[in-house]
Amino acid sequence: MNLLILAQQSDVDRWWALGLALTGLLIVFTALILISLFIALMPRILGVLARIWPETDEPQVTAGHPESQVPDNAAVLAAIGFVLHTEMQKQLAADQQTTRRN
Amino acid sequence: MDTFLQFFGTTGFTSMTWGNAIMIVIGIVFIMLAIMKDYEPLLLVPIGMGAIVGNIPTGPGMGLSVYDSGSVLYYLYLGVSQGVYPPLIFLGIGAMTDFSTMLSNPKLVLLGAAAQVGVFLTFIGALELGFTSDQAGAIGIIGGADGPTAIFLAAKLAPDLLGAIAIAAYSYMALVPVIQPPIMRLLTTREERLIRMAPPRKVSKREKMIFPVAAFLISTLIAPGAAVLLGMLFFGNLLKESLVTERLARTARTAMIDVVTILLGFSVGASTQAEAFLTSQSLQIFGLGALSFAIATAGGVLFAKFMNLFLKEKINPLVGAAGVSAVPDSARVVQMVGQQEDPHNFLLMHAMAPNVAGVVGSAIAAGVLWSVLSLN
């Protein structure tokens, strides 16, 4: 009798597990299908939205965001260094030409 | 002399077990795999070193392990056992993920869902092997190929199996280049592997900004159990795409994720003490994990073939294998296998779409399992 109950219990567990697995997979698919549909529709929605609120090419970080106004010191120094180096090279080349002519 | 003998009794040599020695060797193998084969070095080095540290036997009353309340390792391990580290890692992943490829080809999102079949079939398999439903759920998620998700769910549903599940998940993630290619070749013809896909379209800034909020709402209203993981993932992505919080995004994807990875990897490794880890259950978990990975890979590839029955512009079915969310390793494997057939076929960008969809899919699967199983 106990064995019969255990066997029935095991069958119930199996069906429950199968049901949970199928439901779980269905939920994952539903969520990702909805995300996929949203992504597919987004360009159209944004197309309508762009008539009211046109998208600019510049990044959204404009005045008002202190972070965007903080200069990147390393980049500035690198740019100054590059310009100085180029100018000095030009100067050096010009000096050498002058020396050769003399 | 007595003091010396007394001290010798407290050294690791006297209380070292075969199990500890085996785990130390496994730790060294992990480190060697990371250094020599470049298999997930950012994870395997901390985990390997953690396994070595965690298996040094200590004297009675010293209490240094992750399981000894009050020890330093115990506090580090709280981030794992309480499920704190995985969402923080998701924040970093979100801040470094570019969803453009997914936004440019939304149908590839479905491959990320198909690969989750591995999670649910392994759940059934684990139940058949005699694991409880909570344990089976935690083991099944290994097939999601997502370490943080596996740890998060194991911490919630089966804390006693956390070490084995975490090690299995990360080991198989490291072994993606070994496990996936044979399955991919077996399930596809040469003609299918040669399919070239159209280059992805350019995605606007506005699409990228709207996507994280919309995708979060859609996925978590359906599966609220995934709210923590997906909330952090999409929050990280919003930091990146909003263009006004670049400093926060940079911190999330560099310093923060590195710190959390170190703490998570090391404490997971340290939790693999021989007594807790070297059990028949762990072997079963490793077996089920491998099966789960294989089924997930096959699920993605076969679903891509199924989709091709209805599509005018065919998908290269190899891309389906990237539906398992081992980012970006499985996408790289797709590129590698594709280029073995045609060196001029570039599948990486296409494979990134199901790859990131797989991250979302596995988090949803974890949310579903957590919601349902925690009610039982």
Chai-1 contact restraints between the chains, C-beta under 6 A:
chainA,res_idxA,chainB,res_idxB,connection_type,confidence,min_distance_angstrom,max_distance_angstrom,comment,restraint_id
A,A17,B,I124,contact,1.0,0.0,6.0,A-B,restraint_1
A,A17,B,L127,contact,1.0,0.0,6.0,A-B,restraint_2
A,L20,B,V372,contact,1.0,0.0,6.0,A-B,restraint_3
A,A21,B,F120,contact,1.0,0.0,6.0,A-B,restraint_4
A,A21,B,F123,contact,1.0,0.0,6.0,A-B,restraint_5
A,A21,B,I124,contact,1.0,0.0,6.0,A-B,restraint_6
A,G24,B,F120,contact,1.0,0.0,6.0,A-B,restraint_7
A,G24,B,V368,contact,1.0,0.0,6.0,A-B,restraint_8
A,L25,B,F120,contact,1.0,0.0,6.0,A-B,restraint_9
A,I27,B,A223,contact,1.0,0.0,6.0,A-B,restraint_10
A,I27,B,V368,contact,1.0,0.0,6.0,A-B,restraint_11
A,V28,B,A113,contact,1.0,0.0,6.0,A-B,restraint_12
A,V28,B,Q116,contact,1.0,0.0,6.0,A-B,restraint_13
A,V28,B,G361,contact,1.0,0.0,6.0,A-B,restraint_14
A,V28,B,I364,contact,1.0,0.0,6.0,A-B,restraint_15
A,V28,B,A365,contact,1.0,0.0,6.0,A-B,restraint_16
A,F29,B,A113,contact,1.0,0.0,6.0,A-B,restraint_17
A,A31,B,S219,contact,1.0,0.0,6.0,A-B,restraint_18
A,A31,B,I222,contact,1.0,0.0,6.0,A-B,restraint_19
A,A31,B,I364,contact,1.0,0.0,6.0,A-B,restraint_20
A,L32,B,V109,contact,1.0,0.0,6.0,A-B,restraint_21
A,L32,B,A113,contact,1.0,0.0,6.0,A-B,restraint_22
A,L32,B,G361,contact,1.0,0.0,6.0,A-B,restraint_23
A,L34,B,I218,contact,1.0,0.0,6.0,A-B,restraint_24
A,I35,B,V109,contact,1.0,0.0,6.0,A-B,restraint_25
A,I35,B,A215,contact,1.0,0.0,6.0,A-B,restraint_26
A,I35,B,I218,contact,1.0,0.0,6.0,A-B,restraint_27
A,S36,B,P106,contact,1.0,0.0,6.0,A-B,restraint_28
A,S36,B,V109,contact,1.0,0.0,6.0,A-B,restraint_29
A,F38,B,A214,contact,1.0,0.0,6.0,A-B,restraint_30
A,I39,B,L103,contact,1.0,0.0,6.0,A-B,restraint_31
A,I39,B,P106,contact,1.0,0.0,6.0,A-B,restraint_32
A,A40,B,P106,contact,1.0,0.0,6.0,A-B,restraint_33
A,M42,B,E207,contact,1.0,0.0,6.0,A-B,restraint_34
A,L46,B,R206,contact,1.0,0.0,6.0,A-B,restraint_35
A,E55,B,R206,contact,1.0,0.0,6.0,A-B,restraint_36
A,P59,B,L243,contact,1.0,0.0,6.0,A-B,restraint_37
A,Q60,B,L243,contact,1.0,0.0,6.0,A-B,restraint_38
A,V61,B,L243,contact,1.0,0.0,6.0,A-B,restraint_39
A,V61,B,V244,contact,1.0,0.0,6.0,A-B,restraint_40
A,H65,B,V244,contact,1.0,0.0,6.0,A-B,restraint_41
A,E67,B,R247,contact,1.0,0.0,6.0,A-B,restraint_42
